[in-house]
Amino acid sequence: MKAGLLLLSGGSGRRMGAPKHALAHPSGGSWGGHLVRVFEAVFPGAPIQVLGEALPDRPDLPHIDDPREGPAVALRLWAATEAPAADFWWIAACDQVRWTADRFKEWTARCEFVDPAHAHWVMARSDGHLQPLGGWLSASLRPALAASPGRSLMAMATALPHLALPSEGEEWMDVDTPGERSQFEEES
């Protein structure tokens, strides 16, 4: 089975003072570039698309303009466009900056175990909440995603065939505020 990465980088950066995908990651490069490196460590040579602004340290990656109407609208737009061949897509947000290659490999193995045919959107249930971002989306669901009328990411995700796996870990913690950014950088 062939994996792909769809990295969402469409935020405006109002809360952080700059777009999140371009912020410096403590391990080097940008936040978005960090997630690309994590993905490539597990799936070298696999297709990658950026949904939103291009990454400053990976301008070579193809990107699709984000209409900036929220992640549900952006994902629907992506699903309606042509994409490289992949059986399933890791849908990651550029502020999920705590992923490591080891944790990503573990998460991917769990998802493949529960959905070997890649027929669902496999999401984490972390801290009692579904996490569609960071989950694996079957490429077979792209037409249904493109046709979804929902404007809420959660409504869109749960309307599709999906599985929720209990999963606790810091990788599910988004970095959304300047305070969370400072804490993340201190811990790294």
C-alpha positions in Angstrom: 0.0 0.0 0.0 1.2 3.5 -0.8 1.0 6.3 1.6 0.9 10.1 1.0 1.1 13.2 3.2 -1.3 16.1 3.1 0.1 18.9 5.3 -2.3 21.7 6.2 -0.4 25.0 6.3 -3.2 27.5 5.6 -3.4 29.4 8.9 -2.8 33.1 8.8 -0.6 33.2 12.0 -2.6 35.9 13.8 -2.1 34.3 17.2 1.6 33.5 16.7 2.6 36.6 14.9 3.7 34.6 11.8 2.2 31.6 10.0 2.7 28.4 12.0 4.1 26.3 9.2 7.0 28.7 8.8 8.0 29.0 12.5 11.4 27.6 13.5 11.3 24.1 14.9 13.8 23.4 17.7 15.1 20.4 15.7 15.9 22.6 12.8 13.9 23.9 9.8 10.3 25.0 10.0 7.3 23.4 11.8 6.0 22.2 8.4 9.4 21.0 7.4 9.7 19.0 10.6 6.5 17.1 9.8 7.7 16.4 6.3 11.0 15.0 7.7 9.0 12.7 10.1 6.9 11.4 7.2 9.8 10.9 4.9 11.7 9.0 7.6 9.0 6.4 7.5 7.9 6.7 3.9 10.9 7.8 1.8 9.9 8.9 -1.7 6.1 8.9 -1.0 4.0 11.7 -2.4 3.6 14.9 -0.4 1.2 17.8 -0.9 0.9 21.0 1.1 -2.6 22.5 1.4 -1.9 26.2 1.9 1.3 28.2 1.9 4.5 26.7 0.6 7.1 25.6 3.2 10.1 27.9 3.4 12.5 25.0 3.7 10.7 22.8 1.2 9.5 25.1 -1.6 9.9 22.1 -4.0 6.8 20.4 -2.6 3.6 20.9 -4.6 1.0 23.0 -2.8 -2.6 23.8 -3.3 -3.9 27.3 -2.3 -6.1 27.2 0.8 -9.3 29.4 0.4 -8.9 30.2 4.1 -12.4 29.2 5.1 -11.4 26.6 7.6 -9.9 23.1 7.4 -13.2 21.4 6.2 -13.5 23.7 3.2 -9.8 23.3 2.4 -10.0 19.5 2.7 -13.0 19.4 0.4 -11.1 21.5 -2.2 -8.1 19.1 -1.9 -10.3 16.1 -2.3 -11.8 17.5 -5.5 -8.5 18.1 -7.1 -6.2 15.6 -8.7 -3.6 14.1 -6.4 -0.6 11.8 -6.8 -1.5 8.1 -6.5 -1.7 6.9 -2.9 -3.9 4.4 -1.1 -4.1 6.4 2.1 -3.1 9.9 3.3 -1.8 11.2 6.5 -3.7 14.4 7.1 -1.5 16.4 9.4 -1.7 20.0 10.6 1.5 22.1 10.7 1.0 22.8 14.5 1.2 19.1 15.4 5.0 19.6 15.9 5.7 17.0 18.6 5.6 14.0 16.2 8.7 11.9 16.1 9.5 9.3 13.5 9.2 6.5 16.1 5.8 7.7 17.4 4.6 8.2 13.8 5.7 4.7 12.8 3.9 3.2 15.9 0.7 5.2 15.0 0.8 4.1 11.4 1.3 0.4 12.4 -1.8 0.7 14.7 -3.9 2.2 11.9 -2.8 -0.4 9.4 -3.6 -3.2 11.9 -7.2 -2.0 12.5 -7.9 -1.0 8.9 -5.7 -3.2 6.6 -7.8 -2.5 3.6 -7.5 1.3 4.1 -11.3 1.9 3.8 -11.8 4.4 6.7 -10.6 7.7 8.1 -8.7 6.3 11.1 -8.5 9.0 13.8 -7.2 9.1 17.3 -9.4 9.7 20.3 -7.1 11.6 22.6 -8.1 13.2 25.9 -11.7 12.2 25.0 -11.7 14.1 21.7 -11.6 12.8 18.1 -8.5 14.0 16.2 -9.2 13.9 12.5 -5.9 15.8 11.9 -3.0 13.4 12.4 -5.3 10.6 11.2 -5.1 8.4 8.1 -7.7 9.0 5.3 -8.4 6.3 2.8 -7.9 7.6 -0.8 -11.2 5.8 -1.6 -13.0 8.4 0.5 -11.8 11.4 -1.5 -14.9 11.6 -3.7 -17.2 11.5 -0.6 -15.0 14.1 1.1 -15.2 16.3 -2.0 -19.0 16.0 -2.0 -19.5 16.6 1.7 -21.7 19.6 2.5 -20.2 20.0 6.0 -18.4 23.2 7.0 -17.2 21.7 10.3 -14.1 19.4 10.1 -15.6 17.1 12.9 -19.0 16.8 11.1 -17.3 16.1 7.8 -14.9 13.5 9.3 -17.6 11.6 11.3 -20.0 11.5 8.4 -17.4 9.4 6.5 -16.6 5.8 7.4 -14.2 6.2 10.3 -12.5 4.4 13.1 -11.4 6.0 16.4 -8.4 4.6 18.2 -7.7 5.5 21.8 -4.3 7.3 21.6 -2.7 9.4 24.2 0.6 11.2 23.6 2.0 14.6 23.3 2.0 14.4 19.5 -1.8 15.1 19.6 -1.3 18.4 21.4 -1.5 21.2 18.9 0.6 24.4 19.6 -2.0 27.1 19.2 -0.9 30.0 21.4 2.3 31.9 22.1 2.3 30.4 25.6 2.0 26.9 24.2 4.8 27.7 21.8 7.1 28.9 24.6 6.3 25.7 26.6 7.0 23.5 23.6 10.3 25.2 22.9 11.4 25.0 26.6 10.6 21.3 26.6 12.5 20.5 23.4 
